Amino acid sequence: MRETLFNWLGQWLEGQSCLDLFAGSGALGFEAASRGAARVVMVESDRTAFAALETARERIGAQAVELVHGDAFKYLGQSRERFHVVFLDPPFRQNALPTVLARLEPRLAQGARVYVESDAPSSLGERWAELKAARAGQVSYQLFEWRGDDQGGVSRNV
């Protein structure tokens, strides 16, 4: 799935700001950094996973990567940064995607790309355009483009 995602994104990451909100192993965030992202913020609440992220960042020298140990919802509430690319793989059993997306929207740059992994395909509403979609086993994954603006909903021409 990771290879497919980065084929979808192509070289679009050069100089972009990325957010890996439920970082886990950090595979997506580290891959984004290796493909030229100017900044990658990885948020992870699990201590063991966070320690592994710290070790990996140090081992590979990923200077563009900032690690945040904490709750994804709290991070979205406190951050004022806007991101061009966001990776979302929230725990399926928590059904957190609708809440995450509502809190994420103010953190998105115009035209931001948001990658979503879930147990079923998602429909995000009129301010979003689905660019790509696929399924691998029990996992649905999609790439969306944010079409809302600062005032919350004016679409732009593509």
C-alpha positions as CSV (number, residue, x, y, z in Angstrom):
1,M,0.0,0.0,0.0
2,R,2.9,2.4,0.8
3,E,4.3,2.0,-2.7
4,T,0.9,2.7,-4.2
5,L,0.4,5.8,-2.1
6,F,3.8,7.3,-3.0
7,N,3.2,6.5,-6.7
8,W,-0.1,8.4,-6.3
9,L,1.7,11.3,-4.7
10,G,4.7,11.2,-7.1
11,Q,7.3,13.8,-6.5
12,W,4.6,16.2,-5.1
13,L,6.3,16.1,-1.7
14,E,9.3,18.3,-2.5
15,G,9.3,21.2,0.0
16,Q,5.9,20.2,1.5
17,S,4.8,20.1,5.1
18,C,3.5,16.7,6.1
19,L,1.6,15.3,9.1
20,D,1.6,11.6,10.1
21,L,-1.1,11.9,12.8
22,F,-1.2,8.3,14.1
23,A,2.4,7.6,13.2
24,G,2.8,4.0,14.6
25,S,6.0,2.7,12.9
26,G,6.4,6.0,11.1
27,A,6.8,4.3,7.7
28,L,4.8,6.9,5.9
29,G,6.3,9.9,7.6
30,F,9.9,8.7,7.1
31,E,9.2,7.9,3.5
32,A,7.8,11.4,3.0
33,A,11.0,12.9,4.5
34,S,13.1,10.8,2.2
35,R,11.2,12.1,-0.8
36,G,12.0,15.7,0.0
37,A,9.3,16.9,2.4
38,A,10.6,20.0,4.1
39,R,8.9,19.1,7.4
40,V,7.2,16.0,8.7
41,V,5.4,16.0,12.0
42,M,4.7,12.6,13.5
43,V,2.2,12.3,16.4
44,E,2.2,9.1,18.4
45,S,0.6,8.4,21.8
46,D,2.0,4.9,22.5
47,R,5.3,5.1,24.5
48,T,6.9,2.0,22.9
49,A,6.1,3.1,19.4
50,F,7.3,6.7,20.1
51,A,10.6,5.3,21.5
52,A,11.0,3.3,18.3
53,L,10.3,6.5,16.2
54,E,13.0,8.4,18.2
55,T,15.5,5.6,17.5
56,A,14.7,5.4,13.8
57,R,14.9,9.2,13.4
58,E,18.3,9.3,15.0
59,R,19.5,6.2,13.1
60,I,18.6,7.6,9.7
61,G,19.3,11.2,10.5
62,A,15.9,12.4,9.5
63,Q,16.3,16.1,10.3
64,A,13.1,17.2,8.7
65,V,11.1,15.0,11.1
66,E,9.6,16.4,14.3
67,L,8.2,13.8,16.8
68,V,5.3,14.6,19.1
69,H,4.5,12.2,21.9
70,G,0.8,12.7,22.7
71,D,-2.8,12.5,21.7
72,A,-3.7,13.2,18.1
73,F,-6.8,15.1,19.0
74,K,-5.0,17.3,21.5
75,Y,-2.3,18.0,18.9
76,L,-4.9,19.1,16.4
77,G,-6.4,21.4,19.0
78,Q,-3.1,23.1,19.9
79,S,-1.3,23.3,16.6
80,R,-1.7,26.3,14.3
81,E,0.4,24.9,11.5
82,R,-1.1,24.0,8.1
83,F,-0.1,20.9,6.3
84,H,0.1,20.0,2.6
85,V,0.0,16.2,3.0
86,V,-1.6,14.3,5.9
87,F,-1.4,10.6,6.6
88,L,-4.4,9.2,8.6
89,D,-4.5,5.7,9.9
90,P,-6.5,5.9,13.1
91,P,-7.3,2.7,15.0
92,F,-10.3,1.2,13.2
93,R,-12.1,0.1,16.3
94,Q,-12.3,3.6,17.6
95,N,-14.3,5.0,14.7
96,A,-12.3,8.2,15.1
97,L,-12.2,9.3,11.5
98,P,-15.2,11.7,11.5
99,T,-13.9,13.5,14.6
100,V,-10.3,13.6,13.3
101,L,-11.3,15.1,10.0
102,A,-13.4,17.8,11.6
103,R,-10.5,18.8,13.8
104,L,-8.0,18.4,10.9
105,E,-9.7,20.8,8.4
106,P,-8.4,24.0,10.0
107,R,-4.9,22.5,9.8
108,L,-5.0,21.9,6.1
109,A,-3.4,24.1,3.4
110,Q,-5.6,24.8,0.4
111,G,-5.4,21.8,-1.9
112,A,-3.9,19.5,0.8
113,R,-3.8,15.8,0.1
114,V,-5.0,13.5,2.8
115,Y,-4.4,9.8,2.8
116,V,-6.9,7.7,4.7
117,E,-6.7,4.1,5.8
118,S,-9.8,2.5,7.2
119,D,-11.8,-0.7,7.2
120,A,-14.3,0.6,4.7
121,P,-14.2,3.3,2.0
122,S,-14.9,6.8,3.3
123,S,-17.0,9.6,1.8
124,L,-15.8,12.9,3.2
125,G,-18.3,15.4,1.8
126,E,-18.4,18.1,-0.8
127,R,-15.3,20.0,0.3
128,W,-13.3,16.9,-0.5
129,A,-12.4,15.3,-3.8
130,E,-11.4,11.6,-3.9
131,L,-8.3,11.4,-6.1
132,K,-7.5,7.7,-5.8
133,A,-8.9,4.6,-4.0
134,A,-7.9,1.0,-3.6
135,R,-8.3,-2.0,-1.3
136,A,-5.8,-4.5,0.1
137,G,-7.3,-7.3,2.1
138,Q,-9.3,-5.8,4.9
139,V,-8.0,-2.3,4.4
140,S,-9.5,0.4,2.3
141,Y,-7.1,3.3,1.4
142,Q,-7.9,6.5,-0.3
143,L,-6.3,9.8,-1.3
144,F,-8.4,12.9,-1.0
145,E,-7.8,16.6,-1.9
146,W,-9.1,19.3,0.4
147,R,-11.1,21.8,-1.5
148,G,-12.4,24.0,1.4
149,D,-10.8,27.3,2.2
150,D,-10.1,29.3,5.4
151,Q,-13.8,30.3,5.7
152,G,-14.8,26.6,5.6
153,G,-16.2,25.5,2.4
154,V,-15.7,27.6,-0.7
155,S,-14.5,25.2,-3.5
156,R,-11.8,26.3,-5.9
157,N,-11.7,25.4,-9.6
158,V,-9.4,22.6,-10.6
